[in-house]
Amino acid sequence: MFVALRQKGLNVVCQIPLKVKFRGVIVGDFYADMLVENKVLLELKSVSRIMPEHKAQVINYLKAIGIEVGLLINFGNAKLEYNRLHK
């Protein structure tokens, strides 16, 4: 995915380090998969189905980065599954 986005001329950064907070306290250091054009966060999964905790993960990443829109993309099924999420 990274290569295809770059070939389209998009600015893509991978493995963005984040400090995630819970109730104002940093609870850990995490890495978001991709940030495209400093506007859209992409979180990639390969699971049998998207779970609520995957959506919560993306929303927490959006808050940590200060980005409004994220895509949670699951490649774990025969049919691509995705969710557009907002902080």
C-alpha positions as CSV (number, residue, x, y, z in Angstrom):
1,M,0.0,0.0,0.0
2,F,2.8,2.4,0.9
3,V,4.5,2.0,-2.5
4,A,1.2,2.4,-4.4
5,L,0.4,5.7,-2.5
6,R,3.9,7.0,-3.1
7,Q,3.7,6.2,-6.8
8,K,0.5,8.3,-6.9
9,G,2.6,11.2,-5.7
10,L,1.2,11.3,-2.1
11,N,3.3,12.1,0.9
12,V,3.2,9.0,3.1
13,V,4.9,8.5,6.5
14,C,5.0,5.0,8.1
15,Q,5.3,3.9,11.7
16,I,4.4,7.3,13.3
17,P,5.5,7.2,17.0
18,L,2.6,8.3,19.4
19,K,2.2,8.9,23.1
20,V,-1.4,7.8,23.9
21,K,-3.1,9.3,26.9
22,F,-6.0,8.0,29.1
23,R,-7.6,10.6,31.3
24,G,-4.7,12.9,30.8
25,V,-2.0,10.3,31.7
26,I,0.4,8.8,29.1
27,V,-0.4,5.1,29.1
28,G,2.1,4.0,26.4
29,D,4.1,4.5,23.3
30,F,2.5,3.2,20.2
31,Y,3.0,3.4,16.4
32,A,0.3,4.3,13.8
33,D,0.8,2.5,10.5
34,M,0.6,5.3,8.0
35,L,-0.1,9.0,7.7
36,V,-1.1,10.2,4.2
37,E,-0.6,13.9,3.3
38,N,-0.6,14.8,7.0
39,K,-4.4,14.5,6.8
40,V,-5.5,10.9,6.9
41,L,-4.3,8.2,9.3
42,L,-4.3,4.6,7.9
43,E,-4.4,1.7,10.4
44,L,-4.0,-1.7,8.7
45,K,-5.2,-5.0,10.2
46,S,-5.3,-8.6,9.1
47,V,-7.9,-10.1,11.4
48,S,-11.1,-12.2,10.9
49,R,-13.2,-9.1,11.7
50,I,-12.9,-5.5,12.9
51,M,-13.6,-5.3,16.6
52,P,-14.6,-2.3,18.7
53,E,-11.1,-2.1,20.3
54,H,-9.6,-1.7,16.8
55,K,-11.9,1.4,16.2
56,A,-11.0,2.7,19.7
57,Q,-7.3,2.3,18.8
58,V,-7.7,4.5,15.7
59,I,-9.7,7.1,17.5
60,N,-7.0,7.3,20.2
61,Y,-4.3,7.6,17.5
62,L,-6.3,10.5,15.8
63,K,-6.5,12.3,19.1
64,A,-2.7,11.8,19.8
65,I,-1.7,13.1,16.3
66,G,-4.3,15.8,16.1
67,I,-5.8,14.5,12.8
68,E,-9.5,14.4,12.1
69,V,-9.9,11.4,9.8
70,G,-8.7,7.8,10.0
71,L,-9.3,4.7,7.9
72,L,-9.2,1.3,9.6
73,I,-8.6,-1.2,6.9
74,N,-8.8,-5.0,7.4
75,F,-7.2,-7.3,4.8
76,G,-8.0,-10.5,6.8
77,N,-11.1,-11.5,4.9
78,A,-11.8,-12.4,1.3
79,K,-13.6,-9.1,0.9
80,L,-11.8,-5.9,2.0
81,E,-13.3,-4.3,5.2
82,Y,-12.8,-0.7,6.2
83,N,-14.2,1.9,8.5
84,R,-13.9,5.7,8.3
85,L,-13.4,7.1,11.7
86,H,-13.3,10.7,13.2
87,K,-11.9,11.9,16.5
